[in-house]
Amino acid sequence: MSQAADERYLTFFKIQLESKMSWGPCSDWTNEEYMSACRQILEATGVSLSHTTLKRICGKVRYDNSPSMTTLNALAVFVGYEHWRELMNAVSNGKPVAKRFRFSRRTGWIAAATVAFGLVLSFTIIKSGELPGNISDQVVFTSRPVTTTYPNSVVFDLDLAGISSDDMRIQQYWDPTKTISLSPGQTAATGIYYLPGYYRASLIVDETVVKGHDLFLKSDGWIATIGGDSIPNYISEEVAIDGKITVSDSIVNIIADRSKPTSLTYHYVAETGIDADNFQLTTTFRNTLASGPSVCKSLRLLVLCTKSAIIVPVSIPGCISNNNLMVSDQYFSGKENDLSAFSSNMTGPQHLRLSNRNQTLTVFLNDEEVKQVPYNDSLGKIAGFRFAFLGAGEILSLEVNDGGELSFNAGF
């Protein structure tokens, strides 16, 4: 065992972990409790640990190798230290006092973006690398969708090249809790995707990403869903009606009659070929819900891209605290920033324009410039759009220009 993973430091960590979770000795935890702890570590730090790894660290199962420094740092942050070295120093100096948890700016916005939006992003912090002896060159990891409708199952074809680890899994997309456990010698696995999108699937062995590939699950034109991103309700009726993207009054009434605020989302995912770092998007939309519990009338426009995404909110003024803006690597929480410019009374058609030039996105709402956002990491190509209304709404127009030419028209 390395000095960093000395037993006395791990013992102190276990004491702090048990105190934080209040579930008793971790040697007595159930499998579900280990999985819950891993989810909480992910939400707090942005680092994905498997429950098997946490079991090894806590001594639930035998493991002779040392945890990676990425893992150790995540554990230290979770129990209130800046990093593992600070935890070690506290123990060595005889001052092993548990400290209040602190979010770093980066892990904070990663976790917030992940939890708040359920995006198809690859921001999970996992150690990348190769297995010893370039075994990863021999590993086969490919995928193929079963259908073009949703929900849609995907078959992953595998050749694990003699890997005998007991910690192998497929991470289906950005959410590390959406994983598929693998056994040595397994040649196929399947997963379910409930929404179209541009995903990044990864094969992970002992916390290392061995192989990964893009998984482009397209929609057949526009589709609509009610509810969350995990298992939504699909609207089977035609959504393009009378020259606009909308749903029937009966669907709006269903949303109004629900006891809790409910979202209506329109999805369009396809190869556009549009440079996401150089485009102009104009759209007109309208919120159509007049009653019900969804009092915070709002829209989240998501521009799905091959490398990241853009999220632009519009809400009524009283609900701006719920707004969150994201452009590639830049994130602005409505809890910590004044996003009141992204508001309107939402009583009639609203006009939204996005202009992206030289990796600076400018947002206009009802012909008024509301914000400029420079960003660092390229967005790639535009892969689709989501219009997520809290309550109900309709899209009256949508056009995207790439370099001055009309590149995309919503087709309604």
C-alpha positions in Angstrom: 0.0 0.0 0.0 1.4 3.4 -0.9 2.0 6.1 1.7 -1.0 8.1 0.3 -3.3 5.2 1.0 -1.7 4.3 4.4 -4.1 2.3 6.6 -4.3 5.0 9.3 -5.5 7.6 6.8 -8.1 5.2 5.3 -9.2 4.4 8.9 -9.7 8.0 9.6 -11.6 8.5 6.4 -13.9 5.6 7.3 -14.7 7.1 10.7 -15.6 10.4 9.0 -17.6 8.7 6.4 -19.6 6.7 9.0 -20.2 9.9 10.9 -21.4 11.7 7.8 -23.8 9.0 6.6 -25.1 7.9 10.1 -25.6 4.3 9.0 -23.4 2.7 11.5 -20.1 0.8 10.8 -19.5 0.6 7.0 -18.6 -3.0 7.5 -22.3 -3.6 8.1 -23.6 -1.5 5.2 -25.8 -3.2 2.6 -25.0 -3.1 -1.1 -27.8 -0.5 -1.6 -26.2 1.7 1.1 -22.8 1.6 -0.7 -24.5 2.5 -4.0 -26.3 5.4 -2.3 -23.0 6.6 -0.8 -21.4 6.6 -4.3 -24.2 8.6 -5.7 -23.8 11.2 -2.9 -20.0 11.3 -3.6 -20.7 11.9 -7.2 -23.2 14.7 -6.5 -20.8 16.4 -4.1 -17.6 16.1 -6.0 -18.3 15.2 -9.6 -16.2 12.0 -9.3 -17.6 8.6 -10.2 -16.8 5.7 -7.9 -18.2 2.3 -8.2 -19.7 0.7 -5.0 -17.2 -2.1 -5.4 -14.3 0.4 -5.1 -15.9 2.0 -2.0 -16.3 -1.5 -0.5 -12.6 -2.2 -1.0 -11.6 1.1 0.6 -13.9 0.5 3.6 -12.6 -3.1 4.1 -15.8 -4.8 3.1 -14.0 -6.8 0.5 -10.3 -7.6 0.2 -8.2 -5.5 -2.2 -4.4 -5.4 -2.2 -3.8 -2.5 -4.7 -3.9 1.2 -3.7 -6.7 3.5 -4.7 -5.9 6.1 -7.3 -5.2 9.7 -6.2 -8.3 10.8 -8.1 -10.3 8.5 -5.8 -8.5 9.6 -2.7 -9.0 13.3 -3.4 -12.7 12.7 -4.0 -13.1 10.9 -0.7 -11.2 13.7 1.2 -13.4 16.4 -0.4 -16.6 14.4 0.5 -15.7 14.5 4.2 -14.7 18.1 4.3 -11.1 18.5 3.2 -9.7 20.3 0.1 -7.8 17.2 -1.0 -6.2 13.9 0.3 -2.9 15.6 1.2 -4.8 18.0 3.6 -6.5 15.0 5.3 -3.1 13.2 5.6 -1.5 16.4 7.2 -4.4 16.7 9.7 -3.9 13.1 10.8 -0.1 13.3 10.9 -0.2 16.5 12.9 -2.6 15.0 15.4 -5.5 17.3 14.4 -7.9 15.0 12.6 -10.9 17.2 13.0 -13.8 16.7 10.5 -14.4 19.9 8.5 -17.4 21.4 6.8 -17.8 20.3 3.2 -16.9 22.9 0.7 -17.8 22.9 -3.0 -15.0 23.9 -5.4 -16.3 26.1 -8.1 -15.7 23.5 -10.8 -17.1 20.5 -9.0 -20.0 22.6 -7.9 -21.2 23.6 -11.3 -20.6 20.2 -12.7 -22.8 18.6 -10.1 -25.4 21.3 -10.5 -25.5 21.0 -14.3 -25.7 17.2 -14.1 -28.5 17.1 -11.5 -30.5 20.1 -12.8 -30.7 19.3 -16.4 -29.9 15.6 -17.0 -27.8 16.6 -20.0 -25.9 14.5 -22.5 -22.6 15.8 -21.3 -19.3 14.1 -20.7 -18.2 16.1 -17.6 -17.9 13.2 -15.2 -14.4 13.1 -13.8 -13.0 9.6 -14.3 -9.4 8.7 -14.7 -8.5 8.0 -18.3 -5.8 5.6 -19.4 -4.9 2.2 -20.7 -4.7 -1.2 -19.1 -1.3 -2.7 -18.6 0.3 -4.1 -21.8 -2.0 -2.0 -24.1 -4.8 -4.5 -23.5 -7.2 -1.7 -24.4 -6.0 -2.0 -28.0 -7.5 -5.5 -28.1 -10.8 -4.6 -26.4 -13.9 -4.4 -28.6 -16.6 -2.0 -27.5 -19.2 -1.0 -30.1 -23.0 -0.4 -30.0 -26.0 -0.5 -32.2 -29.6 0.7 -31.6 -32.4 -1.7 -31.9 -35.0 0.7 -33.3 -35.7 4.3 -34.1 -38.5 4.8 -31.7 -38.4 5.5 -27.9 -37.8 4.0 -25.5 -34.9 2.5 -27.5 -32.6 -0.3 -26.5 -29.0 -0.4 -27.5 -26.9 -3.5 -27.9 -23.2 -3.2 -26.8 -20.9 -5.7 -28.5 -17.9 -6.7 -26.4 -14.6 -8.5 -26.5 -13.0 -7.9 -23.1 -9.7 -9.5 -24.2 -9.2 -11.7 -21.2 -9.8 -9.0 -18.6 -10.5 -10.6 -15.3 -11.4 -7.6 -13.1 -14.4 -7.8 -10.9 -15.1 -4.0 -11.5 -16.1 -3.6 -15.1 -19.1 -1.6 -16.3 -20.5 0.4 -19.1 -21.4 4.0 -18.4 -24.3 4.7 -20.7 -23.9 8.5 -20.8 -23.1 11.4 -18.5 -24.9 10.1 -15.5 -22.5 7.6 -13.8 -25.4 6.0 -11.9 -26.7 4.8 -15.3 -24.3 1.9 -15.6 -24.3 -1.7 -16.7 -22.2 -4.2 -14.7 -20.1 -6.7 -16.7 -18.7 -10.1 -16.0 -15.4 -11.5 -17.3 -15.9 -13.0 -20.8 -19.2 -11.3 -21.4 -19.7 -10.6 -25.1 -22.9 -8.5 -25.1 -24.9 -6.1 -22.9 -27.9 -4.0 -23.5 -29.1 -0.6 -22.1 -32.3 1.5 -22.5 -32.3 5.1 -23.7 -35.5 7.0 -23.1 -34.8 10.1 -25.1 -33.0 10.8 -28.4 -29.7 12.6 -28.0 -26.0 12.6 -28.6 -24.5 10.4 -26.0 -21.0 9.3 -25.0 -20.8 5.6 -23.9 -17.7 4.5 -21.9 -16.3 1.1 -20.9 -14.8 1.4 -17.4 -12.4 -1.1 -15.8 -11.2 -0.4 -12.2 -12.2 3.3 -12.5 -10.3 3.7 -15.8 -12.0 4.5 -19.1 -10.7 1.9 -21.4 -12.8 2.6 -24.5 -15.5 5.1 -25.4 -17.5 6.1 -28.4 -20.2 8.5 -29.5 -23.7 7.2 -29.7 -26.0 9.3 -31.8 -29.7 8.3 -31.2 -31.8 10.4 -33.6 -35.5 11.3 -33.5 -37.9 10.7 -36.4 -38.8 14.3 -36.8 -40.2 16.1 -33.8 -41.4 14.1 -30.8 -43.0 15.3 -27.5 -42.8 14.0 -23.9 -44.4 14.8 -20.6 -42.5 14.6 -17.4 -38.9 14.0 -16.4 -36.0 12.8 -18.5 -35.7 9.5 -16.7 -38.9 7.7 -17.8 -41.1 10.3 -19.6 -44.6 9.9 -20.9 -44.6 9.8 -24.7 -47.2 11.7 -26.7 -48.3 9.5 -29.6 -50.3 12.1 -31.4 -48.9 14.3 -34.2 -47.1 17.3 -32.7 -46.8 19.5 -35.9 -50.2 21.1 -36.2 -51.3 24.1 -38.2 -47.8 25.3 -39.1 -46.4 25.1 -35.6 -45.1 22.6 -33.1 -47.8 22.1 -30.5 -50.1 19.5 -28.9 -53.8 19.2 -28.6 -55.9 20.9 -25.9 -56.5 17.5 -24.4 -52.8 17.1 -23.6 -52.7 20.6 -22.1 -55.6 19.7 -19.9 -53.8 16.6 -18.7 -50.8 18.7 -17.7 -53.1 21.3 -16.0 -54.9 18.6 -14.0 -51.7 17.1 -12.5 -51.0 17.7 -8.8 -47.4 18.7 -9.3 -45.6 21.0 -11.8 -45.1 19.1 -15.0 -42.9 19.8 -18.1 -43.8 19.4 -21.8 -40.7 18.9 -24.0 -40.3 18.9 -27.7 -37.3 17.0 -29.1 -35.5 17.1 -32.5 -32.2 15.2 -32.8 -30.6 14.8 -36.2 -27.4 15.5 -38.1 -27.5 19.1 -39.0 -23.8 19.7 -40.0 -24.0 23.1 -38.4 -20.9 24.5 -36.7 -22.1 25.1 -33.1 -19.4 27.7 -32.6 -20.6 29.8 -35.6 -24.4 30.1 -36.0 -27.5 32.2 -35.4 -30.7 30.7 -34.1 -34.0 32.6 -34.1 -37.2 31.1 -32.6 -40.6 32.3 -31.5 -42.5 30.4 -28.8 -45.5 30.7 -26.5 -46.5 29.3 -23.1 -50.0 27.9 -23.4 -50.9 26.8 -19.9 -53.5 29.0 -18.2 -54.0 27.1 -15.0 -52.7 24.3 -12.8 -49.7 23.9 -10.5 -47.0 24.9 -13.0 -47.1 28.5 -11.9 -43.5 29.3 -12.8 -44.1 29.6 -16.5 -40.8 29.0 -18.2 -38.9 27.6 -21.2 -35.4 25.9 -21.3 -34.0 25.9 -24.8 -31.3 23.2 -25.1 -29.1 23.2 -28.2 -27.5 19.8 -28.1 -24.0 19.6 -29.5 -21.5 16.9 -30.2 -19.1 18.1 -27.6 -21.2 19.9 -25.1 -24.5 21.9 -25.0 -26.1 25.3 -24.7 -29.0 25.9 -22.2 -30.9 29.2 -22.3 -33.7 29.8 -19.8 -36.7 32.2 -20.1 -39.2 32.5 -17.2 -41.7 34.9 -15.7 -40.0 37.5 -13.4 -41.0 35.9 -10.1 -39.3 32.7 -10.9 -35.8 33.8 -12.1 -34.2 32.0 -9.2 -35.0 28.7 -11.0 -33.1 29.8 -14.1 -29.8 28.3 -15.0 -27.7 29.3 -18.0 -25.0 27.1 -19.6 -22.7 27.6 -22.6 -20.2 24.8 -23.0 -17.8 25.2 -20.0 -19.5 28.3 -18.6 -22.4 27.8 -16.1 -24.5 30.4 -14.3 -26.9 29.4 -11.5 -29.9 31.5 -10.9 -29.3 31.0 -7.2 -26.0 32.7 -7.3 -26.3 35.1 -10.3 -28.8 37.8 -11.4 -30.5 36.2 -14.4 -33.5 38.6 -14.3 -32.8 39.7 -17.9 -33.9 36.2 -18.9 -37.5 36.9 -17.9 -40.8 38.0 -19.5 -44.4 38.1 -18.5 -44.9 35.2 -21.0 -48.4 36.4 -22.0 -47.8 36.2 -25.7 -45.3 35.1 -28.3 -41.7 35.4 -27.1 -38.8 36.0 -29.5 -35.4 34.5 -28.7 -32.2 34.8 -30.7 -28.8 33.2 -30.1 -25.8 34.6 -32.0 -22.5 32.7 -31.6 -19.4 34.1 -33.1 -15.7 33.5 -32.1 -16.8 31.4 -29.2 -18.9 34.1 -27.7 -22.6 33.5 -27.4 -24.9 36.6 -27.4 -28.5 36.1 -26.2 -31.4 38.4 -27.3 -34.9 38.2 -25.8 -37.6 40.1 -27.5 -35.0 42.1 -29.5 -33.1 43.1 -26.4 -29.6 41.9 -25.7 -29.5 40.2 -22.3 -26.1 38.6 -22.0 -22.8 37.8 -23.8 -21.0 34.6 -22.7 -17.4 33.9 -23.9 -16.5 30.2 -23.5 -13.3 28.1 -23.9 -14.2 24.6 -25.1 -15.6 24.1 -28.6 -19.2 22.9 -28.8 -18.6 20.8 -31.9 -21.6 20.4 -34.3 -25.2 21.0 -33.5 -26.9 17.7 -33.0 -30.5 18.8 -32.1 -32.8 20.9 -30.0 -35.0 20.5 -26.9 -37.7 23.0 -26.0 -38.7 22.2 -22.4 -41.7 24.1 -21.2 -42.7 24.1 -17.5 -46.4 23.6 -18.0 -47.2 23.6 -21.7 -46.2 25.6 -24.8 -45.7 25.6 -28.5 -43.0 26.5 -31.0 -44.1 29.0 -33.6 -40.9 29.2 -35.6 -37.3 28.0 -35.6 -34.5 28.9 -38.0 -30.8 28.4 -37.8 -28.3 30.2 -40.0 -24.7 29.0 -40.4 -22.3 31.6 -41.8 -25.1 33.7 -43.2 -26.9 30.8 -45.0 -30.2 29.3 -43.9 -29.0 25.9 -42.7 -32.0 24.6 -40.8 -35.7 25.3 -40.8 -38.0 23.4 -38.4 -40.2 22.3 -41.2 -43.5 23.5 -40.0 
